[in-house]
Amino acid sequence: MAGIPTAFKIHIVLSFVFWMVFPFTRLVHVISVPLAYLRRAPIPYRSRVRFRSEP
């Protein structure tokens, strides 16, 4: 490691830090791809206006 440029050493250290911190961030959700979401049925939405009672 003595002959490696400083910029590359910093790059290696930052990548190690990233992989140590990664499980504790929201970025971990990138790993869980919601494939079931793509195949599910659409949710029927109804207007609330029809269900309101008139005073």
Secondary structure, DSSP 4 states (H G I P E B T S, - for coil): -TTS-HHHHHHHHHHHHHHHHGGGSGGGGGTS--HHHHHSPPPP---SGGGPPP-
